[in-house]
Amino acid sequence: MEFSSKLLENAVNEIAMLPGIGKRTALRLVLHLLKQPSEQTLHLTEALLRMRNEIIYCKSCHNISDVEICEICNNETRDKRIICVVEDVRDVMAIENTNIFKGVYHVLGGKISPIDGIGPSQLNIASLIDKVKNELVDELIFALSSTMEGDTTNFYIYKQIKELNVKISTIARGISVGDELEYADEVTLGRSLMHRIPFESSIKSM
């Protein structure tokens, strides 16, 4: 792709580094911005800079937040005794869109994947174990994607807490094996949460 401007080329190259965006789409976006009033580009730039510099992660659940304790954890109507364990903040958004779950979350920040060099210490697992040990937790719901890495992560956490007095369940397999949670439709995801099963049962069926 030939560019008549180095500035244009640099902008296209930077945007093309975003996931799911190729050079042609990046060029279309950049040319669109050039046609807009300069104030719009400034607003976009400011929003991105503020997000990058000011956004923080909830001290309790590790969800993205503007304050130390996120709105979900701070919500007095949420049942703090039921914790839904998810891989990513996108999974929190997906489950919230179902309007089914009324507990709180714990975001691991990934899945155990030895081939990628990701072990338990790289994830927010230790804080989850501490939470189960030291707080009033009735149930832990595993809502990781049904992949080998997701199942490995579930089993690792299960082994750490199976002797504790807490119910451990997993979302029903309405989610196809190998599917990522964030891509499930709200109805399927909501039903999977409602019809969750004891985690030990899921181990026996593997």
Backbone as JSON, one array per atom type, in Angstrom:
{
  "sequence": "MEFSSKLLENAVNEIAMLPGIGKRTALRLVLHLLKQPSEQTLHLTEALLRMRNEIIYCKSCHNISDVEICEICNNETRDKRIICVVEDVRDVMAIENTNIFKGVYHVLGGKISPIDGIGPSQLNIASLIDKVKNELVDELIFALSSTMEGDTTNFYIYKQIKELNVKISTIARGISVGDELEYADEVTLGRSLMHRIPFESSIKSM",
  "N": [[0.85, -1.2, 0.0], [0.68, 2.08, -1.01], [1.55, 5.31, 0.19], [0.88, 8.78, 0.16], [1.65, 10.45, 2.11], [3.76, 10.54, 4.89], [2.89, 10.94, 7.47], [0.24, 10.14, 7.33], [0.65, 7.44, 6.73], [1.97, 6.56, 9.06], [-0.09, 6.88, 10.96], [-2.0, 5.07, 9.99], [-0.57, 2.67, 10.2], [-0.33, 2.46, 13.0], [-3.02, 2.21, 13.85], [-3.69, -0.1, 12.52], [-2.48, -1.98, 14.06], [-4.24, -2.7, 16.0], [-6.41, -5.29, 17.26], [-8.11, -7.29, 14.85], [-8.25, -5.37, 12.89], [-7.3, -4.51, 9.73], [-4.94, -3.19, 7.27], [-6.44, -1.84, 5.26], [-8.91, -1.28, 6.5], [-7.94, 0.3, 8.57], [-6.92, 2.46, 7.12], [-9.31, 3.49, 6.09], [-10.55, 4.35, 8.45], [-8.75, 6.31, 9.34], [-8.86, 8.17, 7.23], [-11.5, 8.9, 7.52], [-11.41, 10.23, 9.99], [-9.86, 12.42, 9.22], [-11.64, 13.86, 7.73], [-13.4, 14.82, 9.57], [-14.32, 17.43, 11.96], [-11.59, 19.03, 13.67], [-11.91, 19.07, 16.42], [-13.28, 16.74, 17.06], [-11.42, 14.71, 16.69], [-9.63, 15.48, 18.65], [-11.18, 15.08, 20.94], [-11.43, 12.29, 20.83], [-8.75, 11.54, 21.09], [-8.2, 12.57, 23.65], [-9.98, 11.04, 25.19], [-8.93, 8.47, 24.87], [-6.37, 8.8, 25.97], [-6.97, 9.49, 28.63], [-8.3, 7.18, 29.41], [-6.2, 5.33, 29.24], [-4.36, 6.32, 31.1], [-5.73, 6.79, 33.5], [-7.51, 4.75, 34.16], [-8.25, 2.06, 36.38], [-7.88, -1.05, 38.24], [-10.29, -2.92, 39.97], [-9.84, -3.38, 43.42], [-10.94, -5.49, 44.72], [-12.21, -7.38, 42.92], [-10.81, -7.23, 40.55], [-11.86, -6.22, 38.23], [-12.23, -3.86, 35.52], [-12.2, -0.44, 36.41], [-13.16, 2.87, 37.58], [-12.67, 3.68, 40.06], [-11.33, 2.63, 43.31], [-12.81, 0.42, 44.35], [-15.01, -1.33, 42.41], [-18.19, -0.55, 40.76], [-19.9, -2.76, 40.79], [-18.99, -4.41, 42.91], [-19.4, -2.6, 44.93], [-22.07, -2.36, 45.05], [-24.82, -2.63, 47.04], [-26.96, -4.32, 46.68], [-26.06, -6.59, 45.47], [-25.19, -10.01, 45.83], [-22.72, -10.82, 47.84], [-21.82, -13.24, 48.65], [-21.8, -15.04, 46.64], [-19.69, -15.84, 44.11], [-18.66, -15.3, 40.86], [-16.37, -16.7, 38.78], [-14.33, -15.51, 36.3], [-12.52, -15.26, 33.18], [-11.8, -12.84, 31.88], [-12.33, -9.26, 31.62], [-14.16, -8.79, 29.64], [-15.82, -10.95, 29.8], [-17.22, -10.44, 32.13], [-18.79, -8.3, 31.26], [-20.31, -9.65, 29.31], [-21.79, -11.49, 30.86], [-23.16, -9.72, 32.56], [-24.84, -8.56, 30.71], [-26.83, -10.44, 30.46], [-28.53, -10.06, 32.57], [-29.1, -11.86, 34.58], [-27.38, -12.84, 36.61], [-26.74, -12.08, 39.98], [-24.74, -11.93, 41.8], [-21.29, -11.38, 42.67], [-18.11, -10.8, 41.01], [-14.97, -12.4, 40.06], [-12.12, -11.62, 38.44], [-9.82, -13.37, 36.66], [-7.87, -12.7, 34.84], [-6.86, -14.17, 32.76], [-5.99, -17.52, 31.6], [-4.63, -20.6, 32.84], [-1.88, -21.65, 31.05], [0.51, -23.52, 30.12], [1.97, -23.81, 27.71], [2.02, -21.26, 26.74], [3.46, -20.06, 28.63], [2.09, -19.21, 30.87], [1.39, -19.36, 34.14], [-0.14, -20.25, 37.35], [0.75, -18.2, 39.08], [0.84, -15.95, 37.5], [-1.71, -15.13, 37.29], [-4.81, -13.88, 38.78], [-5.22, -15.64, 41.02], [-4.35, -16.27, 43.62], [-5.44, -14.2, 45.2], [-8.11, -14.82, 44.96], [-8.28, -17.29, 46.29], [-7.6, -16.43, 48.87], [-9.8, -14.82, 49.35], [-11.91, -16.67, 49.46], [-11.12, -18.12, 51.69], [-11.09, -16.22, 53.75], [-13.39, -14.64, 53.73], [-17.02, -14.4, 53.81], [-18.13, -16.68, 51.86], [-20.39, -18.43, 49.95], [-20.76, -19.76, 47.53], [-18.87, -20.66, 44.68], [-18.69, -19.95, 41.33], [-17.58, -21.37, 38.44], [-16.91, -19.84, 35.46], [-15.41, -20.02, 33.13], [-14.19, -20.24, 29.72], [-14.96, -23.15, 27.8], [-12.5, -24.66, 27.21], [-9.38, -26.48, 26.9], [-7.48, -25.1, 28.41], [-9.15, -23.55, 30.0], [-10.51, -25.52, 31.47], [-8.34, -26.65, 32.8], [-7.55, -24.54, 34.43], [-9.85, -24.22, 36.02], [-9.77, -26.69, 37.4], [-7.37, -26.5, 38.79], [-7.89, -24.39, 40.62], [-10.02, -25.54, 41.97], [-8.76, -27.68, 43.31], [-7.34, -26.25, 45.21], [-9.25, -25.29, 46.95], [-11.08, -27.24, 47.62], [-11.37, -28.47, 50.1], [-12.48, -26.61, 51.69], [-15.36, -25.03, 53.17], [-17.32, -24.47, 50.95], [-19.57, -24.15, 48.27], [-18.98, -25.41, 45.05], [-19.44, -24.74, 41.75], [-20.12, -25.03, 38.19], [-20.78, -23.35, 35.11], [-23.46, -24.57, 33.09], [-23.06, -26.77, 30.27], [-24.18, -25.4, 28.06], [-22.8, -23.74, 26.62], [-20.85, -24.18, 23.82], [-18.28, -26.66, 23.56], [-15.01, -25.49, 23.54], [-15.68, -22.95, 22.85], [-15.39, -19.39, 23.3], [-16.36, -17.48, 26.11], [-17.24, -14.82, 25.85], [-18.4, -14.62, 23.35], [-20.77, -15.92, 23.39], [-24.35, -15.96, 23.06], [-26.75, -13.91, 24.84], [-29.0, -15.27, 25.86], [-28.32, -18.03, 25.84], [-26.07, -17.93, 27.51], [-27.19, -16.93, 29.85], [-28.96, -19.03, 30.53], [-27.09, -21.02, 30.98], [-25.9, -20.12, 33.31], [-28.07, -20.16, 35.09], [-28.65, -22.89, 35.17], [-26.47, -24.09, 36.31], [-24.05, -26.57, 37.37], [-22.8, -28.86, 39.92], [-19.29, -28.67, 40.37], [-17.75, -30.98, 40.67], [-19.26, -32.9, 39.37], [-18.9, -32.18, 36.74], [-16.26, -32.83, 36.37], [-16.28, -35.61, 36.46], [-17.59, -36.14, 34.11], [-15.8, -35.56, 32.18]],
  "CA": [[0.0, 0.0, 0.0], [1.49, 3.28, -1.15], [1.0, 6.49, 0.86], [1.43, 10.05, -0.29], [2.05, 11.18, 3.3], [4.34, 9.71, 5.95], [2.03, 11.11, 8.65], [-0.9, 9.26, 7.09], [1.14, 6.07, 6.83], [2.22, 6.25, 10.47], [-1.38, 6.74, 11.63], [-2.6, 3.81, 9.51], [0.2, 1.56, 10.79], [-0.65, 2.35, 14.42], [-4.39, 1.71, 14.0], [-3.7, -1.47, 12.0], [-1.96, -2.88, 15.09], [-5.36, -3.11, 16.84], [-6.92, -6.61, 16.84], [-9.24, -7.33, 13.93], [-8.22, -4.25, 11.96], [-6.25, -4.6, 8.74], [-4.47, -1.92, 6.71], [-7.5, -1.15, 4.52], [-9.85, -0.72, 7.48], [-7.23, 1.38, 9.27], [-6.89, 3.61, 6.2], [-10.67, 4.05, 6.03], [-10.78, 5.06, 9.71], [-7.91, 7.51, 9.37], [-9.42, 9.14, 6.28], [-12.74, 9.41, 8.13], [-11.02, 11.23, 11.0], [-9.38, 13.62, 8.53], [-12.79, 14.61, 7.21], [-14.17, 15.34, 10.69], [-13.74, 18.62, 12.61], [-10.42, 18.69, 14.49], [-12.34, 18.87, 17.8], [-13.68, 15.34, 17.25], [-10.18, 13.95, 16.85], [-9.08, 15.84, 19.96], [-11.99, 14.39, 21.95], [-11.05, 10.89, 20.77], [-7.4, 11.45, 21.66], [-8.29, 12.81, 25.09], [-10.67, 9.9, 25.8], [-7.99, 7.35, 24.88], [-5.29, 9.1, 26.92], [-7.52, 9.4, 29.99], [-8.54, 5.76, 29.69], [-4.91, 4.64, 29.43], [-3.63, 6.84, 32.26], [-6.53, 6.91, 34.72], [-8.31, 3.57, 34.48], [-7.62, 1.19, 37.36], [-8.56, -2.33, 38.41], [-10.93, -3.05, 41.28], [-9.01, -4.08, 44.39], [-11.62, -6.69, 45.19], [-12.51, -8.39, 41.89], [-9.89, -7.03, 39.41], [-12.57, -5.72, 37.06], [-11.87, -2.49, 35.16], [-12.98, 0.49, 37.22], [-12.66, 4.24, 37.71], [-12.39, 3.87, 41.49], [-10.65, 1.47, 43.9], [-13.77, -0.68, 44.4], [-15.89, -1.1, 41.26], [-19.62, -0.34, 41.03], [-20.56, -4.04, 41.08], [-18.61, -4.81, 44.27], [-19.93, -1.59, 45.83], [-23.54, -2.4, 44.99], [-25.35, -3.33, 48.22], [-27.97, -5.3, 46.3], [-25.4, -7.78, 44.95], [-24.92, -11.04, 46.84], [-21.25, -10.98, 47.93], [-21.49, -14.62, 49.02], [-21.72, -15.84, 45.41], [-18.64, -15.26, 43.26], [-18.53, -15.88, 39.52], [-14.97, -16.61, 38.37], [-14.23, -15.36, 34.85], [-11.17, -15.06, 32.66], [-11.5, -11.53, 31.34], [-13.36, -8.24, 31.89], [-15.2, -8.91, 28.61], [-16.77, -11.96, 30.28], [-18.09, -9.75, 33.08], [-19.76, -7.56, 30.45], [-21.2, -10.61, 28.67], [-22.72, -12.02, 31.88], [-24.02, -8.63, 33.0], [-25.86, -8.33, 29.67], [-27.92, -11.41, 30.61], [-29.4, -9.61, 33.67], [-29.45, -13.04, 35.37], [-26.51, -13.03, 37.76], [-26.84, -11.0, 40.97], [-23.63, -12.01, 42.74], [-20.15, -10.55, 42.29], [-17.18, -11.47, 40.11], [-13.53, -12.38, 40.28], [-11.5, -11.69, 37.12], [-8.5, -13.99, 36.78], [-6.9, -12.04, 33.95], [-6.33, -15.14, 31.81], [-6.13, -18.93, 31.94], [-3.37, -21.32, 32.94], [-1.49, -22.18, 29.74], [1.96, -23.75, 30.16], [2.57, -23.62, 26.39], [2.21, -19.82, 26.58], [4.23, -19.58, 29.78], [1.19, -18.6, 31.87], [1.13, -20.23, 35.28], [-1.05, -19.69, 38.37], [1.28, -16.97, 39.69], [0.6, -14.82, 36.61], [-3.14, -14.83, 37.31], [-5.36, -13.41, 40.07], [-5.75, -16.82, 41.7], [-4.04, -16.2, 45.06], [-6.41, -13.31, 45.85], [-9.38, -15.55, 45.0], [-8.17, -18.27, 47.38], [-7.67, -15.67, 50.12], [-11.18, -14.35, 49.51], [-12.72, -17.81, 49.88], [-10.7, -18.51, 53.03], [-11.25, -15.19, 54.78], [-14.65, -13.92, 53.64], [-18.21, -15.25, 53.8], [-18.43, -17.09, 50.49], [-21.21, -19.64, 49.92], [-20.63, -20.5, 46.27], [-17.94, -20.21, 43.64], [-19.17, -20.43, 40.03], [-16.58, -21.3, 37.38], [-17.5, -19.43, 34.19], [-14.35, -19.91, 32.13], [-14.53, -20.87, 28.46], [-14.82, -24.62, 27.87], [-11.32, -25.09, 26.48], [-8.47, -27.24, 27.75], [-6.89, -24.16, 29.36], [-10.19, -23.18, 30.95], [-10.74, -26.66, 32.37], [-7.14, -26.79, 33.64], [-7.62, -23.47, 35.43], [-10.91, -24.6, 36.96], [-9.34, -27.81, 38.24], [-6.32, -26.01, 39.7], [-8.54, -23.64, 41.71], [-10.81, -26.52, 42.72], [-7.87, -28.42, 44.21], [-6.89, -25.37, 46.29], [-10.32, -24.91, 47.87], [-12.08, -28.3, 47.76], [-11.54, -28.84, 51.5], [-13.15, -25.51, 52.38], [-16.82, -25.15, 53.23], [-17.9, -23.61, 49.92], [-20.13, -24.86, 47.12], [-18.24, -25.11, 43.82], [-20.24, -25.14, 40.59], [-19.66, -24.53, 36.9], [-21.91, -23.09, 34.22], [-23.86, -25.73, 32.3], [-22.42, -26.8, 28.97], [-24.94, -24.82, 26.96], [-21.74, -23.13, 25.84], [-20.18, -25.24, 23.08], [-16.9, -26.93, 23.94], [-14.04, -24.75, 22.74], [-16.14, -21.58, 22.6], [-15.06, -18.35, 24.27], [-17.57, -17.04, 26.8], [-17.69, -13.5, 25.42], [-19.12, -14.71, 22.09], [-22.06, -16.6, 23.58], [-25.49, -15.05, 23.11], [-27.21, -13.65, 26.21], [-29.97, -16.29, 26.3], [-27.56, -19.25, 26.14], [-25.22, -17.67, 28.66], [-28.07, -16.81, 31.01], [-29.43, -20.37, 30.89], [-25.94, -21.76, 31.52], [-25.72, -19.69, 34.69], [-29.21, -20.62, 35.88], [-28.64, -24.35, 35.29], [-25.11, -24.52, 36.66], [-23.97, -27.88, 37.99], [-21.65, -29.01, 40.81], [-18.06, -28.82, 39.6], [-17.3, -32.38, 40.73], [-20.0, -33.63, 38.33], [-18.3, -31.87, 35.44], [-14.98, -33.56, 36.3], [-16.59, -37.0, 36.17], [-18.06, -36.28, 32.73], [-14.71, -35.22, 31.25]],
  "C": [[0.88, 1.24, 0.0], [0.79, 4.47, -0.51], [1.68, 7.75, 0.33], [1.94, 10.89, 0.88], [2.6, 10.21, 4.34], [3.49, 9.78, 7.22], [0.81, 10.19, 8.54], [-0.49, 7.8, 7.27], [1.37, 5.65, 8.28], [0.92, 6.02, 11.23], [-2.05, 5.42, 11.26], [-1.89, 2.62, 10.15], [-0.14, 1.36, 12.26], [-2.04, 1.75, 14.63], [-4.48, 0.26, 13.53], [-3.15, -2.47, 13.01], [-3.07, -3.35, 16.04], [-5.92, -4.44, 16.35], [-8.13, -6.5, 15.92], [-9.28, -6.21, 12.91], [-7.02, -4.39, 11.02], [-5.89, -3.21, 8.21], [-5.59, -1.15, 6.01], [-8.52, -0.52, 5.47], [-9.21, 0.44, 8.22], [-7.18, 2.64, 8.4], [-8.25, 4.28, 6.14], [-10.97, 4.85, 7.29], [-9.99, 6.37, 9.77], [-8.46, 8.58, 8.42], [-10.73, 9.72, 6.79], [-12.42, 10.49, 9.15], [-10.55, 12.52, 10.36], [-10.52, 14.49, 8.02], [-13.6, 15.28, 8.32], [-13.54, 16.63, 11.24], [-12.6, 18.21, 13.54], [-10.81, 18.43, 15.95], [-12.7, 17.41, 18.07], [-12.46, 14.45, 17.47], [-9.56, 14.23, 18.21], [-9.85, 15.14, 21.08], [-11.63, 12.91, 22.02], [-9.69, 10.67, 21.42], [-7.43, 11.59, 23.17], [-8.92, 11.61, 25.81], [-9.72, 8.7, 25.91], [-6.87, 7.57, 25.89], [-5.78, 8.97, 28.36], [-7.77, 7.95, 30.37], [-7.23, 5.06, 30.03], [-4.23, 5.06, 30.74], [-4.41, 6.76, 33.57], [-7.32, 5.66, 35.11], [-7.54, 2.68, 35.46], [-8.39, -0.12, 37.44], [-9.07, -2.43, 39.84], [-10.05, -3.88, 42.22], [-9.63, -5.38, 44.87], [-11.74, -7.76, 44.12], [-11.62, -8.3, 40.66], [-10.61, -6.64, 38.12], [-12.08, -4.3, 36.76], [-12.78, -1.52, 35.9], [-12.36, 1.89, 37.16], [-12.25, 4.55, 39.15], [-11.83, 2.58, 42.07], [-11.54, 0.23, 43.99], [-14.84, -0.41, 43.35], [-17.36, -1.01, 41.68], [-20.32, -1.65, 41.4], [-20.26, -4.47, 42.51], [-19.2, -3.85, 45.31], [-21.44, -1.63, 45.95], [-24.08, -3.25, 46.14], [-26.39, -4.38, 47.87], [-27.36, -6.59, 45.75], [-25.07, -8.73, 46.1], [-23.42, -11.34, 46.85], [-20.85, -12.41, 48.27], [-21.39, -15.55, 47.81], [-20.75, -15.15, 44.46], [-18.56, -16.02, 41.95], [-17.09, -15.63, 39.04], [-14.89, -16.58, 36.84], [-12.79, -15.09, 34.45], [-10.86, -13.59, 32.44], [-12.63, -10.55, 31.66], [-14.47, -8.3, 30.85], [-16.24, -9.94, 29.02], [-17.72, -11.37, 31.31], [-19.19, -9.01, 32.31], [-20.78, -8.49, 29.81], [-22.24, -11.14, 29.66], [-23.66, -10.94, 32.38], [-25.13, -8.35, 32.0], [-27.02, -9.31, 29.76], [-28.95, -10.96, 31.65], [-29.87, -10.77, 34.55], [-28.67, -13.09, 36.67], [-26.54, -11.83, 38.69], [-25.76, -11.11, 42.05], [-22.53, -11.04, 42.33], [-19.19, -11.41, 41.47], [-15.77, -11.54, 40.69], [-12.88, -12.62, 38.92], [-10.08, -12.23, 37.28], [-7.44, -13.3, 35.93], [-6.26, -12.99, 32.96], [-6.62, -16.55, 32.28], [-4.75, -19.55, 32.04], [-3.06, -21.95, 31.59], [0.02, -22.35, 29.71], [2.64, -23.49, 28.82], [2.83, -22.14, 26.09], [3.0, -19.21, 27.74], [3.39, -18.91, 30.85], [0.88, -19.62, 32.95], [0.21, -19.56, 36.28], [-0.57, -18.36, 38.96], [1.08, -15.75, 38.81], [-0.86, -14.37, 36.62], [-3.58, -14.39, 38.7], [-6.0, -14.57, 40.82], [-5.53, -16.74, 43.2], [-5.05, -15.33, 45.8], [-7.78, -13.96, 45.93], [-9.38, -16.56, 46.15], [-8.28, -17.57, 48.73], [-9.1, -15.22, 50.41], [-12.08, -15.47, 50.02], [-12.39, -18.2, 51.32], [-11.12, -17.51, 54.1], [-12.56, -14.42, 54.74], [-15.81, -14.91, 53.63], [-18.6, -15.55, 52.35], [-19.19, -18.41, 50.53], [-20.96, -20.47, 48.67], [-19.64, -19.82, 45.35], [-18.43, -20.8, 42.32], [-18.04, -20.27, 39.01], [-17.28, -20.97, 36.06], [-16.41, -19.15, 33.16], [-14.79, -20.6, 30.85], [-14.18, -22.35, 28.51], [-13.72, -25.1, 26.93], [-10.43, -25.89, 27.43], [-7.85, -26.34, 28.82], [-7.9, -23.74, 30.43], [-10.44, -24.28, 31.96], [-9.55, -26.87, 33.31], [-7.16, -25.77, 34.77], [-8.68, -23.77, 36.48], [-10.43, -25.67, 37.94], [-8.26, -27.38, 39.23], [-6.93, -25.28, 40.89], [-9.33, -24.59, 42.6], [-9.95, -27.27, 43.73], [-7.43, -27.58, 45.4], [-7.98, -25.15, 47.35], [-11.32, -26.03, 48.16], [-12.33, -28.71, 49.2], [-12.27, -27.76, 52.31], [-14.66, -25.67, 52.28], [-17.47, -24.16, 52.25], [-18.4, -24.47, 48.77], [-19.36, -24.44, 45.87], [-19.06, -25.63, 42.64], [-19.62, -24.58, 39.32], [-20.87, -24.31, 36.02], [-22.19, -24.33, 33.38], [-23.26, -25.64, 30.91], [-23.37, -26.43, 27.84], [-23.98, -24.07, 26.06], [-20.98, -24.25, 25.15], [-18.74, -25.41, 23.54], [-15.96, -26.21, 22.99], [-14.44, -23.31, 22.49], [-15.66, -20.64, 23.69], [-16.35, -17.78, 24.82], [-18.13, -15.75, 26.22], [-18.51, -13.54, 24.14], [-20.46, -15.42, 22.21], [-23.19, -15.58, 23.61], [-26.04, -15.0, 24.53], [-28.14, -14.75, 26.73], [-29.24, -17.57, 26.7], [-26.73, -19.08, 27.39], [-26.05, -17.59, 29.94], [-28.57, -18.16, 31.48], [-28.31, -21.2, 31.5], [-25.68, -21.39, 32.97], [-26.83, -20.23, 35.58], [-29.15, -22.12, 36.14], [-27.23, -24.87, 35.57], [-25.14, -25.82, 37.45], [-22.79, -27.94, 38.95], [-20.39, -29.29, 40.0], [-17.58, -30.26, 39.57], [-18.01, -33.22, 39.66], [-19.38, -33.4, 36.97], [-16.97, -32.59, 35.27], [-15.24, -35.0, 35.88], [-17.02, -37.21, 34.72], [-16.98, -35.98, 31.71], [-14.01, -36.47, 30.74]]
}
